[in-house]
């Protein structure tokens, strides 16, 4: 019987990404792994009560988050990921 190996985390998620000036307002300006970036973003959303009370998959923007969401007042969690990707310096 083969010994189970521990699952290796995806290297792409661990490679530090550089947030642009707009995203830096929320997550800081240092390069950080995508997993950390997502964690900080969610901490900000929860701390400021930006998750919609009725529709939990909707995120409501405040003044700091609105530029990250390209000016939208509300986006779904899934759209949030796509919009955040647009604020990473390549």
C-alpha positions in Angstrom: 0.0 0.0 0.0 1.4 3.4 -1.0 2.1 5.9 1.7 0.0 9.0 1.5 2.0 12.2 0.9 1.0 15.5 2.3 -0.7 17.7 -0.3 1.6 20.4 -1.5 0.1 23.9 -1.6 -0.1 25.4 -5.0 3.1 27.5 -5.6 1.1 30.1 -7.6 -0.9 30.9 -4.4 2.2 31.3 -2.3 4.1 33.5 -4.7 3.9 37.1 -3.4 1.8 39.5 -5.5 2.1 43.3 -5.4 -1.1 45.2 -4.7 -1.5 48.4 -6.7 -2.1 51.8 -4.9 -5.9 51.3 -4.8 -5.7 47.9 -3.2 -2.8 48.9 -0.9 -5.3 51.2 1.0 -6.9 48.0 2.3 -4.3 45.3 2.4 -1.0 47.3 2.7 1.6 48.0 0.1 4.0 45.1 0.7 4.0 42.1 -1.7 2.1 39.2 -0.1 0.9 35.8 -1.1 -2.6 35.7 -2.7 -3.8 33.6 0.3 -2.7 36.4 2.7 -4.1 39.1 0.5 -7.5 37.4 0.4 -7.4 36.9 4.2 -6.7 40.6 4.8 -9.4 41.6 2.4 -12.0 39.5 4.2 -10.8 40.8 7.6 -11.5 44.3 6.3 -14.9 43.3 4.9 -16.0 41.6 8.2 -14.5 44.4 10.4 -16.5 47.0 8.5 -19.7 44.9 8.2 -19.6 45.0 4.4 -21.1 41.6 3.8 -24.8 41.9 2.9 -26.9 40.8 5.9 -29.6 39.1 3.7 -27.6 37.9 0.7 -24.3 36.7 2.3 -22.6 36.3 -1.1 -22.9 40.0 -1.8 -20.2 42.5 -0.7 -21.3 46.1 -0.2 -18.6 48.7 -0.9 -17.6 51.5 1.5 -15.5 54.5 0.3 -12.2 52.6 0.6 -13.4 49.5 -1.1 -15.4 51.2 -3.9 -12.2 52.0 -6.0 -11.1 48.3 -5.7 -14.5 47.3 -7.1 -14.1 49.7 -10.0 -16.7 52.1 -8.5 -19.5 49.5 -8.0 -21.7 49.7 -4.9 -22.1 46.0 -4.5 -20.5 42.8 -6.0 -20.8 39.1 -5.5 -17.9 37.2 -3.7 -17.0 35.6 -7.1 -16.8 39.0 -8.9 -14.7 40.3 -6.0 -11.9 37.9 -6.7 -11.9 38.9 -10.4 -11.8 42.6 -9.6 -9.1 42.2 -7.0 -6.9 40.4 -9.6 -7.1 43.5 -11.7 -5.4 45.5 -8.9 -2.3 43.4 -8.8 0.9 44.8 -10.3 2.2 42.4 -12.9 
